[in-house]
């Protein structure tokens, strides 16, 4: 009878929503064995262990044991010092794998681990982790941007696919740009909709009515982008080549608010480029 493969041990440093969710998923799927969970306080560590359903709560790095894999899921500004502390405590060596889930930091930020021979990686799940209990049941299909040492990815890749992740290799040299893409797609979309709300308000449209007017436009546009791509989803005066209307709108927006006039102008230029791409795709 073939021997059963040993399940690798995994420590979690900074078990917030991300660490708890992944730890729980790996425990349910018996992917990795959660060993030690380090948080800022005993209470936080115990709460994390309770949610994960496995592991030992610790609140001092001196109490941690060596594990095959270490996930540093602290806030970004604590990843580098956290890794340095692990290395200084003798918890990292050439037999270890260390990774973080930051969308902005490169795996090379784990330089303290690299210096002692550990393999490093960055794996960024493109999801909101605000509700871990809900995400545990819906994580399957989540895209994860990955980069790092091949030795680390050879272990972590299957570990993530086992819980339903879809791995997307990214160029580490452009990791910050990769993260900015999410900001454009999510955060700045909200900002643009807020500007639209203000413009409706200036035109005398009540807030609740403005929301009602915007909703079908926004939902249909977003649906069309994902169904047909940005070029085919584009509509409006620039897509029609109605430059007189574009100019009149720009002047009206600038007269109302110069900041938003500048924004309209910049977006108009980018939209013109997008419209030209659409025209080129017909040939």
HUUR-V658235 format. One record per residue. RES is the residue in one small letter. PHI is phi as a letter, one per 40 degrees, with the letter a starting at -180 (NA if undefined). OMEGA is omega in degrees with one decimal (none if undefined). NEAR is the number of other ideal C-beta (glycine too) atoms within 10 Angstrom. Layout:
# HUUR-V658235
RES	PHI	OMEGA	NEAR
RES	PHI	OMEGA	NEAR
This chain:
# HUUR-V658235
x	NA	-177.3	3
x	c	179.5	4
x	c	178.2	5
x	c	-179.5	6
x	c	179.7	6
x	c	176.7	8
x	c	-178.2	12
x	c	177.1	17
x	c	-178.1	17
x	a	173.2	27
x	c	177.5	27
x	b	177.1	31
x	b	-177.6	26
x	g	-174.0	21
x	c	172.0	30
x	c	-177.1	17
x	c	-179.6	16
x	c	-178.9	22
x	c	179.6	26
x	c	-178.0	25
x	c	-179.5	26
x	c	178.6	31
x	d	178.8	26
x	c	179.8	22
x	c	179.2	24
x	c	178.0	25
x	c	179.7	18
x	d	-176.4	13
x	c	179.9	12
x	f	-178.7	10
x	c	174.0	19
x	b	177.0	27
x	c	179.8	17
x	c	-174.6	26
x	b	-179.7	21
x	b	-179.7	24
x	b	-176.0	30
x	b	175.8	28
x	b	-177.8	23
x	c	-179.1	13
x	b	176.5	10
x	d	-177.8	12
x	c	179.6	11
x	c	-179.9	17
x	c	179.7	23
x	c	178.6	15
x	c	179.1	16
x	c	179.4	25
x	c	179.0	22
x	c	179.5	11
x	c	-178.6	19
x	c	-178.7	24
x	g	-180.0	11
x	a	175.6	17
x	g	179.5	23
x	b	-178.6	16
x	c	174.6	21
x	b	177.2	20
x	b	177.9	15
x	b	-177.3	10
x	c	179.3	15
x	c	-179.4	8
x	c	-177.0	13
x	c	174.5	20
x	b	177.1	11
x	c	176.7	17
x	b	178.7	22
x	c	-175.9	17
x	b	175.5	24
x	b	172.9	29
x	b	173.6	27
x	b	-177.0	27
x	b	175.0	24
x	c	168.8	25
x	d	-173.6	10
x	d	-175.4	14
x	c	178.8	9
x	b	-177.3	15
x	c	-177.4	22
x	c	178.1	17
x	c	177.9	11
x	c	178.1	23
x	c	179.0	26
x	c	178.9	16
x	c	177.6	18
x	c	-180.0	26
x	c	-179.7	21
x	c	-179.7	12
x	c	178.4	14
x	g	-177.2	9
x	c	-178.3	23
x	b	175.3	26
x	a	-174.7	12
x	c	179.9	9
x	c	-174.0	10
x	b	173.4	22
x	b	-179.7	26
x	b	177.6	30
x	a	175.2	28
x	b	-178.4	29
x	b	179.7	23
x	c	175.7	21
x	c	-176.0	21
x	b	-177.2	16
x	c	173.7	20
x	c	176.6	18
x	c	179.4	25
x	c	175.0	15
x	c	178.9	20
x	c	-174.1	31
x	c	179.3	13
x	c	177.0	20
x	c	179.0	27
x	c	-177.1	18
x	c	178.2	12
x	b	172.5	16
x	g	-179.1	11
x	c	174.6	26
x	c	-174.8	24
x	b	178.6	28
x	a	171.3	25
x	b	178.4	28
x	b	-171.5	25
x	b	175.4	23
x	c	-178.0	21
x	c	179.8	17
x	a	169.6	16
x	c	-178.9	10
x	b	-176.3	18
x	c	-177.5	8
x	b	-175.8	11
x	d	-177.7	21
x	c	178.2	10
x	c	-177.1	12
x	c	178.3	21
x	d	-177.5	16
x	c	-175.3	8
x	b	-175.5	11
x	c	-176.9	20
x	d	-178.6	10
x	g	-179.7	9
x	c	175.8	15
x	c	179.3	13
x	b	175.1	21
x	c	-175.7	22
x	b	172.5	22
x	a	179.3	23
x	i	179.9	22
x	c	-178.6	20
x	c	179.4	9
x	c	178.2	14
x	c	-178.1	25
x	c	178.7	24
x	c	178.7	12
x	c	-176.0	16
x	c	179.7	27
x	d	176.5	18
x	c	178.3	11
x	c	177.9	22
x	c	178.3	22
x	c	179.0	13
x	c	178.5	14
x	b	172.4	21
x	g	-178.4	13
x	c	172.0	24
x	b	-173.7	13
x	c	-179.2	15
x	b	178.4	13
x	c	178.1	10
x	b	178.3	18
x	c	-176.4	10
x	c	-179.9	16
x	c	-179.0	10
x	b	-177.7	13
x	c	-179.0	22
x	c	176.9	12
x	c	175.3	10
x	d	-179.7	18
x	c	178.1	17
x	c	178.7	15
x	d	178.7	14
x	c	177.9	15
x	c	175.9	13
x	d	-173.8	9
x	c	-174.6	11
x	b	-173.4	11
x	c	-175.2	10
x	c	172.9	12
x	c	178.0	13
x	c	179.3	8
x	c	178.7	11
x	c	178.8	12
x	c	176.3	15
x	c	176.3	10
x	c	177.5	16
x	c	178.2	15
x	c	179.9	16
x	c	179.2	14
x	c	175.1	18
x	d	-179.8	17
x	c	178.3	12
x	c	179.8	13
x	c	175.4	10
x	g	-179.9	7
x	c	178.9	16
x	d	-175.0	10
x	d	-176.0	10
x	c	177.8	8
x	c	178.1	11
x	c	177.2	18
x	c	-179.7	14
x	c	178.6	11
x	c	-175.9	14
x	c	-169.7	15
x	d	-179.2	10
x	c	177.7	9
x	c	-176.8	12
x	c	-177.7	15
x	c	-179.4	10
x	c	179.8	12
x	c	180.0	14
x	c	178.1	12
x	d	-179.3	11
x	c	177.8	15
x	d	-177.1	15
x	c	179.2	9
x	c	-173.1	9
x	b	-176.4	11
x	g	-175.7	13
x	d	-176.1	14
x	d	-177.6	17
x	c	-178.9	13
x	c	-176.1	18
x	c	175.2	19
x	b	176.9	12
x	h	-172.5	13
x	c	-179.8	16
x	c	178.2	22
x	c	-179.8	17
x	c	-176.7	12
x	g	-178.2	12
x	c	-174.3	13
x	c	177.9	12
x	c	178.3	9
x	c	178.8	13
x	d	-179.9	19
x	c	179.8	12
x	c	177.7	12
x	c	179.0	18
x	d	179.8	15
x	c	-179.6	12
x	c	-179.8	14
x	c	-180.0	20
x	c	178.5	16
x	c	178.4	9
x	c	-177.5	14
x	a	-176.4	15
x	c	179.3	10
x	c	-179.0	11
x	c	173.4	15
x	c	177.9	17
x	c	178.3	13
x	c	179.1	16
x	d	-178.5	21
x	c	-179.4	13
x	c	179.1	10
x	c	177.6	13
x	c	178.2	16
x	c	-179.9	11
x	c	178.7	10
x	c	175.8	18
x	c	177.0	15
x	c	178.6	10
x	c	179.5	15
x	c	178.4	17
x	c	176.1	12
x	c	179.2	13
x	c	178.5	16
x	c	179.7	11
x	c	-177.3	9
x	c	-178.8	10
x	c	-174.0	6
x	b	none	4
